[in-house]
């Protein structure tokens, strides 16, 4: 069961509880499932009980218990445990966490750079209006992309856009649209103190400097975005993407391609590569599973910085496993190698899709 399938299962449990009269709420369009936080357990957790408690007129714990009874015994679910104020923790019954990872990797590879995007027809039209300031215009443009990735119709406008912002940073606003905006949002992050120095960084480093900090924080530094070393978070994200593309090319030269599956066994003689992958895979899989939640939160809170930080977290989690993807020495390509390559390509897809939303290039070679 993939995160998307589990989300649908949770929504089905809500719908059944509503039909049975146990809950009196509107069934939400989606249920966010993520890896459990501190104090949680199992494979995934959801806070939907906290979300529904107030409209249902019940406590979160009561709503969580209603949903727990509906989820226990569903095919693919081994156990459901309630923790904290009403978090629902779900353990999957698919032959262990390895099978969970197989489904997740397959889901990411199917969606590619659109993993975590939502297709939704209709809904309110959101108009983002930006001040005549370079950071406001770049943030507004990216927030529009994030909203559209969540199925929201979004239009951007600005009090003014200087030609050099477009020439250097590639920023553009819609400036129109026939729909009447039902929701209007003014985009006014803390302005940049020295726009000329920032524009001197170029498109990718300049955008990263503008987007990596929360809107209420000042833009700090910037020149480190040009440093081609691991101390630079943008370099790490782009480097890991390039490494995943190189692995795919090298695997093709060896005559094999990615195929989701078990990553291998932790046993004596499995080799340093297999051990490295098995140690690093849980963190990488958790970061991939969290990507849809991060996209939704970045859109909801108009906060591209959340996506920027998440992409660095994905890269940092995946980097240790990359040296163990390909066969070494006299090894022959096996099903485990194909599965490791699939995980690497899934990481690359998430990084490419996320950087694209930020308007930043994800190069195949570094």
PyMOL commands that set and color helices and strands:
alter all, ss='L'
color gray80, all
select helices_A, chain A and resi 3-19+48-56+60-71+97-114+134-149+163-169+195-199+203-211+223-226+233-254+272-300+304-322+335-357
alter helices_A, ss='H'
color red, helices_A
select strands_A, chain A and resi 33-34+44-46+77-83+87-92+125-130+153-158+183-187
alter strands_A, ss='S'
color yellow, strands_A
deselect
rebuild
show_as cartoon
